[in-house]
Amino acid sequence: MDTTPPILTDSFQRKHTYLRISLTEKCNLRCTYCMPAAGIPLTPRAHLMSADEVYKLAKLFVHHGVTKIRLTGGEPLVRKDFETIVKKLATLKVEIAITTNGILLNKHLPLLLELGITNITISIDSLSTEKNQLITRRDYFDAVWNNVKKMQTLVDEVKLNVVLMKGVNDNEICDFIELTRFENLKIRFIEFMPFDGNQWNTEKLVKHAEIINMLHAHFGAKNVLRSTDAPNDTSRNFKIQGFKGNFAIISSVTNPFCDTCNRIRLTADGKLKNCLFSSSESELLNDFRNGLDITPKIKLAMLSKKRTRGGMDTIEKLEDPELHSKNRSMIAIGG
């Protein structure tokens, strides 16, 4: 009997069944927490995964135990062969999910729904047109919000991602939750995380405990109900008593979920990241193109995964720019 651990199991016995694939480093927004103001040097197209390579690499990971794939970017919908990619991936019989800024969603919705892809998360960080323009450095709020409303008529639950930044949009937390009073929305508040070029510091951080205290004061502590988290959830889930929708807090900085992490990431240029916070990467695409067996590299990458946040297991380490600036910008990782 073979007792060798599967290649997607790390040294802490965490089994990785969730693969996030970045399709592109390009985006039609310039969000301050994601992309440096000056942008980033883009990887030449020849060094990015083709549609067929995305499919074949995904198929390999599915063979080794992946049951869910999320497509990210950059902005995945700006890729011209996006629909070719999702058609190929839909044949793998795993759950397909997408995170998008929502601008181009209406263009692709008919095909996504035809393929049964309804797990679509839309990023929107403010309910104010002016503030969205400040955060994204672009003016697309109406297009995004129209697609949020359209999604609500087509799927059971629409998920919205909100990256919180103190002094920027933290005064809208209760406004976002008010949207769930009569609508089946799931609002996911995400702590601002440190990446190269995003000017992160703890003063901009809206902590998990601060959010809860704010909600207790606004809605009443007895009305803020803790919900059951799904296995391997990154979020702590809640709802307000009597509200139709719900909300969650993803607190990677102050309340990390590393002990139950089942996520790995494949960048648009074919590198495996075993943790969002880790600066180390494993080159897969070149070896794959050369016909080499990449499973030993995958196994080694998984066994080298740190217990907590790529080794940044304290706030002090997170605050050290020598550590977090060695990582890519978020735009080049794929959220």
N, C-alpha and C positions, 0 to 999 in steps of 0.2 A: 504493500500500500504506500502510495506517494504521500509523504508528510511535508513536502516542501511548501512553504507559504505561497499563496498566489502573488504574482508580481506587483499587484496594486495594494498590498498590505505592507504597512510601514513597521518600524521596529517597536512601535507602541501598540501594535495590533489593531490599528485603525484601518478599516477596509474602505477603499476609495471607489465609489460607484457613480460619482457625479463628475463629468468632464465639461469644463467650460472652454469653448473654442472661440478665440478672437478671429474674426474674418478679415479685419482690416485695421490699420492704424489711422485711417482717415475718419473725419467727422464733419458734419455740417454745423456743429456748434463749437464753442471754445470755452467750455466751462472752467471757471477759475480753479476748482479743486481737482480737475482732471488733466488739464493741459496748460503748460507754461504759456505766459502771454506771448512769447516769441514763437510759439509752436515747437515742433520737434523735427529733427531730420527724419524724413520718411525712408523706410527700407525700400530699395529698388524692387520693382515688381517681380523680377526674375527670382528674387530671394524669398518671395511670399508663397504660401501654399496655394496651389491651383484648386479648382473645385474638385477635381478628381482626387487630389492628394488629401484634401480635407476629408473626403468620404473614406478613402482607404485607411487613413490613420484613425479616424473615428471607428471604423469597422474593427480594427485591431484592438482598440481599447474596449469595445463592446465584447469582443471575444474573451477578453481577460476580466470581465465583470462589470463594466460600466452599464448602468441601467437608465441614466438620464444625461442628456446633452443640452447645454444652454449655449446659444449663439450670442456673442457679444462683439464689441468693437474696441476702440473707435465706435462708429455707428454701423452696425452690420447691414442695414438696409441701403447704405450708399454703394455697396458693392454691386457691380453691374450683373454679375452672375449669381446673385443671391438666390433667386428662385431655382436655378439649376442645383445649387447646393442643398436647399431644403428638400427638394424632390428626391435627391440621392439619399440624404440622411433619413428621410421618412421610410425608406425601405428597410432600415435596420431594426425596426420594431422595438425601439426604445422611446422613452418620453423625450420629446423635443420641446425646448422652451427658448424664449428669446427675450433679451433685454434691449430696449430701443429708446431713443429720445422721442419717438412718436411722430416726427415730422412727415415721414414718407409712409407711415403705416397704412393709410387708406389705399395706397397703390397696391400693396401686397396682401391685404386682408382676404380677398376672395380665395386666393390659392392657399393661404395658411389655414383657413377654415375648412377648405376642401380636403386638406391633408390631416385635419384633426388637430392642428396646432393652436391651442387656445391659451396656453400658459405663456402669456405675453406681459412683461412688466414694462411700464412706461416711466421714464425718469422725468420728474418735473419738480423743481425745487422751490417754487413760489407760486402763489395764486395771483400775484400782481404782475401785470404786463411789464411795468417799468423795472421791477426787481428782477424778473426773469432776464430781461435784457442786460442788466448789470452782471448777473451771475454767468450767463451763457455768452455774453458779448455778441449776441445776435437777437433778432426780433422775430421769433417764430411762435410766440405764446399761443396766439389764436389757432394756428394750424394744429399744434399739439393738443390743445384743449378740445377742439372739435373732434379729434380722433379718440380722445378719452371718452367723450360722450357717445361716439359711434360704437366703440367697443362695448359700452354698457348695454347697448341694445342687442348685442350679438353673443356675448358670453356670460356665464353665471357670475363671475367675479373679476373685477379689474384691479390689478395691483399697481400702485404708484410708489416709486422710490423717491425719497426726499433726503438729500444730504444736508444735514443741519450745520450751520456755522453761526457762532455767537455774534450778535450784533448785525447779522445779515438777514436771516430768515427764521430765527428761533422764536420771534414774536408771532409766527403763523402756525405754531404747533396745534393750538386749539382750533384754529380756523380749518386746518386740514381734517382734524377729527370730526368737526361738525359736519363735514361732507358725508360721513358715514351714518349720520342720523337716519336718513331715509334712503340712502343709496348703498348697494352691495359693493362697496369699495374696500380694499385692504391698503391702508397707508403704512408704508414701511419707512420709519425714520432711521437714518444711517449716520453714525458718528463720523465726523470728518477725520480722515486717515492720512498719515504722512506718506507722500511720494515725492519723487524728484521734481522740483520746480513748482510745487503748489503752495509754498510759503506757509507750511503747517506749523502751528505751535499750540500748546495746550490752552492758551487764552481764547482760541477760536473754537475750542471743543465744547459741545453741549452734551454733558454726561447723562448716562442712563438715569441716574438718581435724580438729576435736575428735571428731566422730562417727567418722571413720575410725580415728583413734588408739585410741579406746575399743574399737572392734570388733577391731582388731589385737590388743589386749591380751587381749580375752575369747576370741576364736575362733582366734587365731593369724593372722599376716599372710598366710601362704601359703593360708589357707582363705577369705580375703575376695577374691572374684573379681569383676573388672570386667566388666560385660556391654556389649554393643553398644547404643548409644543409637539410637533411631529418629530420622529427620530431624525437625528442629524440636522435639525433646524439650526440655522444661523441666528434666528431671531427669537426674542421673547415676545409671546403673543398676548394681546389684551383686547378687550372691547369695553365700551361704555354701556352700562345697564340700559336696556331698551332700544339701543341703536341697532340698525340693520347690518351695518358693516363692522369692520374691526380694524385694529392697527397693531403694529409690531415695532420693536426696537432692535436694531442690529448694532450691538455695542462692542465692536471688535477691539476698541482701545481700552475701555474701562471694565468690560465684563465679557472677555473673549470666550468663544465656544470651541476652543481648540481640541478639547478632550474628545469631542464627538465629530471632529471634522472628517468629511468624506469627499472633499473637493480637490481636484487638480485642474491645472490650466494649461492650455496649449496656445501659444502666442501665434499671431498671424504669420510670423516667419518660422514657425515650426519648432519652437523651443518649449520644453516642458518645464513648468514652474510647479513645484510641489506645495507652494504656499504663496498667497497673495503678497505677503510681507517679505518674502525671501528675495535676496538679490542674486542668489545662485540659480542657474538655469542649465538644462541639459539639451544639447543640440540633437534633434531627431531628424530634421528634414533632409539634411545633406546625406546622412547615412542611409536613409530610406531611399533617396533618389539613386544612390549607388548600389542598391540591392542588398544592403547589409541587414543583418538581424538586429533590430533596435530594442528587442525585449530586455537584453542585459542592461542597457542604459536606463530603461524605464525602471527596472527593478532597483538599480543602484540609486536612482533619484528618489525613489520612495523610501528606501532604507536610510537615506540621509536627511529625511524630513525631521525638523526640530519639533519638540513637544509643543512649543508656544510661539506663534507669530514669527516664524523664521529665525528664532533665537532672540528676538527682541521681547523678552519676557517681563520687562519692567517699563514704567513710564519714562524713567531716566534714559533707558536705551532708545526708546522711541524719540525722545527729545534730542538725541545726538545726531546732528545732520550728517556726520561721517558714516552713520549706519544707514539711515533711511534714504539718503540721497544717492546711495549706490544702487538702489532699485530703479527700475524704469519709472517713467511717468505713468499714471493710470491709463492714459489714452493708448499707450503702447503695450499694456498688459491685457486689457480686456477685463472689466470689472468683476 
